[in-house]
Amino acid sequence: MTSCRIILALLAAFLTLAAAPARATDSHEYAKDEYAVIRDGLAPNKRMSLASHGDGEGNENFHVWLMAEPAHRRIVRLPGIGPDGILDTGPNAYRTTWALDSRHVAVNYRSDRHVLELNLYSVEHGRALPISGPSLFKDVTSRNVGEDEHFGHRVSTIEWTGTRRFRLREHHLFQTSNMNFTRLLGAYGKLAQKLDDGRSMVEFSAEADCVLISGHRYRIVDLRVGKFDK
C-alpha cells in the first residue's frame, strides 16, 4: 500500500468517527444577513445555536457565532475560528457537539484537508470562553510534536459522557525520520509503513476520560490506548 493510500484510508476511518467526510473544500457564499446553523448547532435547551457567516467570496470575515434562539440573534462570535486557519466556509463542514446542559460545546472543523481541529468552549453569561487542556500526545510523550514529525493527518474528537465530563480521542498519522519515534509512543504508536527515503509513517491513537475544572480548563482522568486502523 502506498503512503498516499495509507493516509487516505486512515483519514476516511477517523473522519467517519468524527462524522465529517474527507472531501474537497466546502465553500459557501453568504447573503448579507445569512447566519446558517452549523451541523448539530442547535443547543439541547433550544435557546442557543451556533451559526456561520462570512462576507463575499473565500474566507473573508468568516466566523462562527453564538446565536440566541428562536430569534436567531447574534450574541458573540466564537474565538479561534476564522477567518484564518480554516479550510471550509460551508456550514455543514462545521460539526457541533453540545453537552446536555447546553453550557459547554465542542466544534470540529478543518484547517487543512487532512487536519480536523477541535475547539472546546464554555458558554456562560452571553460569552463563549475557550477551554484549554493537555493534548493526549503530550500526555503520552511529555513533549510537543517535534519539527521532524510531520502530520499526514490529525484528528481530534470528543464525546460528552456527562455535563462536565467527556471522552477525548486523538488519531494522528506522522511522517518522520526519527528512528526512535515508534518506541517513544510505546503502546500508543504503530508503524504503518517504512518509506523508500528512510522515513517512516507512524500511527498514534489514544483516548481519555476528561473532566472540566476551574479556570476554563480540563484535566485527564484516565488515559488509554485508542483504536488503530486494521
C-alpha positions, -999 to +999 in steps of 0.1 A: +000+000+000+014+034-009+019+062+016-009+082-001-033+053+002-025+048+038-032+084+046-065+083+027-076+051+043-068+062+078-083+096+073-115+081+060-117+058+090-111+086+115-133+112+099-161+086+099-157+086+137-160+124+136-189+123+112-171+146+088-163+134+053-129+137+037-137+159+007-126+189-012-131+224+001-167+232+011-173+268+002-204+289+007-212+325-003-234+340+024-261+365+019-258+398+039-279+387+068-275+349+064-263+331+096-265+294+088-268+270+117-238+246+115-242+208+118-259+199+151-256+235+160-289+239+180-283+235+217-303+209+237-322+237+255-332+251+221-323+286+234-290+289+216-273+278+184-240+281+166-241+296+131-216+306+105-214+338+084-189+354+060-187+383+036-181+379-001-161+350-015-135+329+002-128+333+039-134+370+041-146+379+076-157+343+082-167+335+118-189+311+138-214+329+161-232+320+192-269+329+185-299+334+206-329+313+196-356+312+185-350+349+175-317+338+157-300+369+170-262+372+172-247+371+207-210+368+202-185+352+178-165+322+189-128+330+193-104+308+175-124+300+143-118+321+112-111+339+091-076+325+091-067+289+098-098+274+082-103+253+051-141+254+046-168+281+048-199+259+043-220+254+075-221+216+071-183+215+073-185+225+110-197+200+135-210+208+169-211+186+200-231+201+229-231+190+265-266+181+276-268+211+299-260+235+269-233+251+290-203+236+271-198+229+234-171+215+211-167+224+174-148+203+149-136+219+116-108+215+091-078+237+090-063+215+062-078+188+041-063+161+064-064+181+097-096+181+118-094+207+146-112+206+179-122+237+198-139+235+232-159+263+248-178+272+280-210+291+273-220+315+301-234+350+305-236+356+268-199+346+263-181+317+246-149+311+265-122+287+252-114+257+274-078+246+274-061+214+284-033+189+276-032+170+243-031+133+246+000+132+225+018+154+250+004+134+280+019+103+265+053+116+254+058+145+279+066+168+249+051+186+219+053+173+183+089+177+170+099+195+139+108+163+121+074+147+129+051+159+102+014+152+102+000+131+074-033+138+091-045+149+126-079+142+140-093+151+175-129+144+186-149+144+218-179+126+232-198+140+262-203+115+290-218+140+315-223+177+318-187+182+329-171+150+316-161+139+281-141+113+262-113+128+241-099+108+212-068+116+191-058+098+160-027+110+141-006+098+113+030+110+113+058+110+087+092+111+104+128+102+100+131+098+138+141+061+142+130+061+178+096+077+173+076+045+174+094+034+206+087+068+221+049+063+216+050+028+231+016+010+230+001+043+217+021+040+184+021+017+155+044+016+125+022+019+094+049+018+067+086+023+060+092+046+031+119+043+005+135+076+015+142+062+050+113+079+067+085+060+085+048+065+087+037+061+123+001+060+136-007+074+171-040+066+188-052+075+223-084+082+241-090+096+276-118+104+300-115+140+310-132+164+334-137+201+334-121+220+362-120+257+373-103+283+352-119+271+319-096+241+317-099+203+317-077+175+331-072+140+320-086+114+344-080+081+326-057+077+296-057+046+274-047+033+240-071+041+212-081+021+182-058+016+153-065+011+116-066-026+108 
